[in-house]
Amino acid sequence: MPAGRPFTWHRPGNKACFKGNGQMLQIINPSDDPYFNMAVEDYLVHNPDLNEDIFMLWQNRPTVVVGRHQNSHAEINLALVRQKGIEVVRRLSGGGAVYHDRGNLNFTFITTAAGMKLDFAAFTVPVIEVLHQLGVPAEHTGRNDIVIKGRKFSGNAQYRFKNRLMHHGTILFASNLEDVSQALKPDASKTIAKGVASVRSRVTNISEHLPRPLSLEEFKNMLLERIRAHSNGFQRRELTGPEIEQVNALRNSRYTSWDWNYGHSPQFSQRRLARFSWGSMEAFLLVKRGIIEQCRFFGDFFTIADLSILEKALQGVPLREEALRGVLEALDPGTIIPGASVQQIMSLMID
């Protein structure tokens, strides 16, 4: 099989599954440093010399991982995070904030996916298959979650760079759920929509549902075997010395920086929030004499192109329906945020 040929992801009937066409490279990463681990993903997805399909299992020490487009200050209980020494780091992908600790397992796929639509369910198949094997009724639901009896144990997100797609997800196996609920600020629109009162009531650990005791290491090995079963060849390797140097350079320049993880709060004269089928979005607008001088969008939505394209396109535009419509129709927000329409973005920005 030629090197770099991507996995093919199939959906026979209504059941998602996947099949590997080529050899998969498993990166062995024993680090629990969240800044290093974010930098590893960054290095792997952006490195032009790595065109194989890649899989990685990894863990963080207690950490809140914020989505690419989120306002960190609005998502995190900063007082508790500081009190407990919980790390905070921003990832490359969109979606919502998640909590990691050593009772949580993370998985990452990187593959060539030119033209592939935003599809989360296909990548969650191995996790669901392993749980079904164990007698646990897991299922994919909503945009990007895996649940057991309606309670979430896995959130998933994706990031694209050129023809490469990175899909990563969390697996709450035996995490401290009190820290999960206390470290994250619940999105009121989500809890109201789901008819529940807190983050704690919406999440669960896999360990709570197992018919027999199982360690996280045993579950990890079962998941690895399931991935191997779907691949034509499986090569395990650690990062080389030069690769670790490049990862550490990324770690220190980007992922430990305040600007990346928190960023300066935008100057604004108008702030608007709305929730759509594709996620929540908050618009910060600095408007002077009816003209948009600055525009920033935050939220748990996903993107397939650089969000700044949309933000810059709206700068200098009069905050009027006809002017906004002209710019948005020419740009087409759906090419940046899958599912987003001109009318939805306009409804967020003007009454």
C-alpha positions in Angstrom: 0.0 0.0 0.0 1.5 3.4 -1.0 2.8 5.5 1.9 0.5 8.3 2.9 -2.7 6.7 1.5 -5.4 7.8 3.9 -7.8 5.8 5.9 -11.2 5.3 4.3 -14.1 5.9 6.5 -17.3 4.0 5.7 -20.9 4.2 6.7 -22.6 0.9 5.5 -26.3 1.5 6.0 -26.8 3.7 9.0 -23.9 2.2 11.0 -20.7 4.1 11.1 -17.5 2.1 10.8 -14.0 2.6 9.4 -11.4 0.6 7.6 -7.7 1.3 7.1 -6.2 1.3 3.7 -2.6 1.7 4.8 -0.2 1.4 7.7 -1.0 3.4 10.8 1.7 5.1 12.8 1.1 5.0 16.6 3.0 7.7 18.4 4.0 6.7 21.9 3.6 9.8 24.2 4.0 9.1 27.9 4.0 12.8 28.8 1.3 14.2 31.1 2.4 17.9 30.5 -0.7 19.5 28.8 1.4 22.2 27.1 3.8 19.6 25.6 0.9 17.4 24.5 -0.9 20.2 22.7 2.4 20.9 21.0 2.8 17.3 20.0 -0.6 17.4 18.1 0.4 20.7 16.6 3.7 19.3 15.3 2.1 16.1 14.0 -0.7 17.7 12.0 1.5 20.5 10.5 4.6 18.5 9.7 4.7 18.0 5.9 7.0 15.1 6.2 4.4 13.0 8.1 1.8 11.8 5.6 0.9 8.6 7.3 -2.3 7.9 9.2 -1.4 8.6 12.9 -3.0 7.5 16.1 -2.0 8.5 19.6 -3.3 7.8 23.1 -2.2 10.2 25.8 -3.1 11.8 29.2 -2.8 15.1 30.9 -2.4 15.9 34.6 -5.4 18.0 35.9 -6.1 20.5 33.1 -8.9 22.5 31.5 -8.5 22.4 27.7 -10.3 25.3 26.1 -11.6 25.2 22.5 -9.9 27.3 19.8 -12.6 29.9 19.6 -13.7 30.2 23.2 -13.3 33.1 25.6 -11.3 31.4 28.4 -12.4 33.8 31.1 -16.0 32.9 30.4 -15.5 29.2 30.4 -13.4 28.6 33.5 -13.8 28.9 37.2 -10.5 30.8 37.6 -10.5 30.9 41.4 -10.9 27.2 41.7 -8.4 26.5 38.9 -5.8 28.6 40.7 -6.6 27.1 44.1 -6.2 23.5 42.9 -3.3 24.2 40.6 -5.2 23.0 37.5 -3.5 23.9 34.3 -5.3 25.8 31.5 -4.3 25.4 27.8 -6.0 26.2 24.5 -6.1 23.6 21.8 -6.1 23.9 18.0 -9.7 22.6 17.4 -13.0 24.3 18.1 -15.7 23.0 20.4 -16.2 23.4 24.1 -13.9 23.4 27.2 -13.2 20.0 28.7 -11.5 18.7 31.9 -8.6 16.2 31.8 -6.9 14.4 34.6 -5.2 11.0 35.0 -8.6 9.2 35.1 -9.2 10.5 31.6 -7.8 9.1 28.4 -7.4 11.1 25.2 -7.2 9.8 21.7 -6.0 11.5 18.5 -6.4 10.5 14.8 -4.6 12.4 12.1 -5.4 11.4 8.5 -5.4 12.7 4.9 -9.0 13.9 4.3 -9.2 16.2 1.3 -12.9 17.1 0.8 -14.1 15.2 3.8 -17.0 16.8 5.5 -17.1 17.5 9.2 -17.9 13.9 10.5 -17.4 13.0 14.1 -19.3 9.7 14.4 -17.0 7.7 12.2 -14.0 8.4 14.4 -15.8 7.4 17.6 -16.5 3.9 16.3 -13.6 2.1 18.1 -14.5 3.5 21.5 -18.1 2.5 21.1 -17.2 -1.0 19.8 -14.9 -1.6 22.8 -17.6 -0.5 25.2 -20.2 -2.7 23.5 -17.8 -5.6 23.8 -17.7 -4.9 27.6 -21.5 -4.7 27.8 -21.8 -0.9 28.1 -24.5 0.7 25.9 -22.5 3.6 24.5 -23.7 5.7 21.5 -22.8 8.7 19.5 -25.2 11.6 19.9 -25.5 15.2 19.0 -22.7 16.9 17.2 -19.7 15.4 18.9 -20.5 13.5 22.1 -20.4 9.8 23.1 -22.9 9.0 25.9 -24.0 6.2 28.2 -27.7 6.3 29.0 -27.8 10.0 28.0 -24.8 11.1 30.1 -21.6 12.3 28.3 -18.3 10.6 28.8 -16.5 11.7 25.6 -16.3 15.0 23.8 -14.8 15.2 20.3 -13.3 17.9 18.2 -11.6 18.3 14.8 -9.0 20.6 13.2 -8.0 20.8 9.5 -4.8 22.0 8.0 -4.6 21.8 4.2 -5.5 18.2 3.3 -4.8 16.9 6.9 -7.5 16.3 9.4 -7.0 15.9 13.2 -9.8 14.3 15.2 -9.3 14.1 19.0 -11.5 13.1 21.9 -11.7 12.6 25.6 -12.7 9.5 27.4 -13.8 9.9 31.0 -12.9 6.6 32.6 -12.4 7.3 36.3 -12.0 11.1 36.5 -12.7 13.3 39.4 -16.2 14.5 38.4 -16.4 17.0 41.2 -13.4 18.8 39.7 -15.0 18.5 36.2 -18.1 20.3 37.4 -16.4 22.9 39.5 -13.6 23.8 37.1 -16.0 24.4 34.1 -18.7 27.1 34.0 -21.8 25.5 32.7 -23.4 26.9 29.5 -26.9 27.9 30.7 -28.3 27.4 27.2 -27.0 23.8 27.1 -28.3 22.8 30.6 -31.7 24.3 30.0 -32.0 22.6 26.6 -31.0 19.3 28.1 -33.3 19.7 31.2 -30.4 19.3 33.7 -29.0 21.6 36.3 -25.2 21.2 36.2 -22.2 19.9 34.4 -21.9 17.1 37.1 -25.4 15.7 36.2 -24.6 15.6 32.5 -21.3 13.6 32.6 -20.3 10.2 33.7 -17.3 7.9 34.1 -17.1 4.6 32.1 -16.1 2.9 35.3 -19.6 3.5 36.8 -21.2 1.3 34.1 -18.8 -1.6 33.8 -20.2 -5.0 34.7 -16.8 -6.1 36.1 -13.9 -4.1 37.4 -11.4 -3.0 34.7 -8.4 -0.7 35.0 -7.7 2.2 32.7 -4.6 0.4 31.4 -6.7 -2.6 30.4 -9.3 -0.4 28.7 -6.4 1.4 26.8 -5.0 -2.0 25.6 -8.4 -3.1 24.4 -8.8 0.2 22.5 -5.4 -0.2 20.9 -6.3 -3.7 19.8 -9.5 -2.4 18.2 -7.6 0.2 16.2 -5.1 -2.4 15.1 -7.9 -4.6 13.8 -9.0 -1.8 11.5 -5.5 -1.1 10.1 -3.3 -2.8 7.6 -0.1 -2.6 9.6 0.6 -0.8 12.8 3.9 0.8 13.5 4.7 2.0 17.0 7.3 4.6 17.6 8.4 7.3 20.0 9.2 10.9 19.0 12.9 11.3 18.1 15.2 13.7 19.8 15.0 16.3 17.0 11.2 16.0 17.0 11.0 16.5 20.8 13.2 19.7 20.3 10.6 21.0 17.8 7.7 20.1 20.0 9.3 21.9 23.0 9.9 25.0 20.9 6.2 25.0 20.1 5.3 24.3 23.7 7.4 27.2 25.0 6.5 29.8 22.3 2.8 29.1 22.0 1.2 26.7 24.4 2.6 28.2 27.7 1.9 31.8 26.6 -0.9 33.9 28.2 -1.8 35.4 24.9 -2.6 32.0 23.4 -4.4 30.5 26.4 -6.3 33.5 27.6 -5.8 36.4 25.1 -6.7 40.0 25.6 -10.4 40.6 26.1 -11.6 42.5 23.0 -12.6 46.1 23.1 -16.3 46.3 22.3 -19.4 48.5 22.3 -21.9 45.7 21.6 -21.9 42.1 22.8 -24.4 39.6 21.5 -24.9 35.9 22.1 -27.0 33.2 20.3 -27.2 29.4 20.1 -27.6 27.6 16.8 -27.7 23.9 15.8 -24.0 24.1 15.0 -23.0 25.7 18.3 -23.1 28.8 20.5 -21.6 32.0 19.2 -20.8 35.3 20.9 -20.1 38.4 18.9 -18.0 41.3 20.3 -18.4 44.4 18.1 -16.7 47.8 18.4 -19.0 50.1 16.4 -18.3 53.8 15.9 -20.6 56.0 13.9 -22.5 53.0 12.6 -19.3 51.3 11.2 -17.9 48.0 12.5 -14.3 48.8 13.5 -13.5 45.5 15.2 -15.3 42.2 15.2 -14.5 39.0 17.2 -16.4 35.8 17.5 -16.2 33.3 20.4 -18.0 30.1 21.0 -18.0 26.3 21.0 -18.5 26.0 17.2 -16.2 24.2 14.8 -14.4 25.7 11.8 -13.0 24.3 8.6 -11.2 27.5 7.6 -9.6 30.4 9.5 -12.2 32.3 11.5 -10.3 35.6 11.1 -11.4 35.6 7.4 -15.0 36.2 8.6 -13.9 38.7 11.3 -11.8 40.8 8.9 -14.4 40.7 6.2 -16.8 42.5 8.5 -14.4 45.3 9.6 -15.3 48.6 8.0 -18.8 47.4 7.1 -21.8 49.5 8.2 -23.9 47.8 10.8 -26.9 47.7 8.6 -28.8 44.7 7.2 -28.2 45.4 3.5 -24.5 46.0 4.0 -24.0 42.9 6.2 -26.0 40.7 3.8 -23.8 41.7 0.8 -20.6 40.9 2.6 -21.8 37.7 4.1 -23.4 36.4 0.9 -20.2 37.0 -1.0 -18.2 35.2 1.7 -20.7 32.4 2.7 -20.2 31.7 6.4 -20.8 28.0 5.8 -17.4 27.7 4.2 -15.8 28.7 7.5 -18.3 27.4 10.1 -20.1 24.2 8.8 -23.9 24.7 9.0 -23.8 28.5 9.5 -26.0 30.6 7.3 -26.0 34.3 6.3 -29.2 34.9 8.1 -27.9 33.3 11.3 -24.8 35.5 11.5 -26.9 38.5 10.6 -29.4 37.7 13.4 -26.6 37.6 15.9 -25.2 41.0 14.9 -28.4 43.1 14.5 -31.9 43.1 16.0 
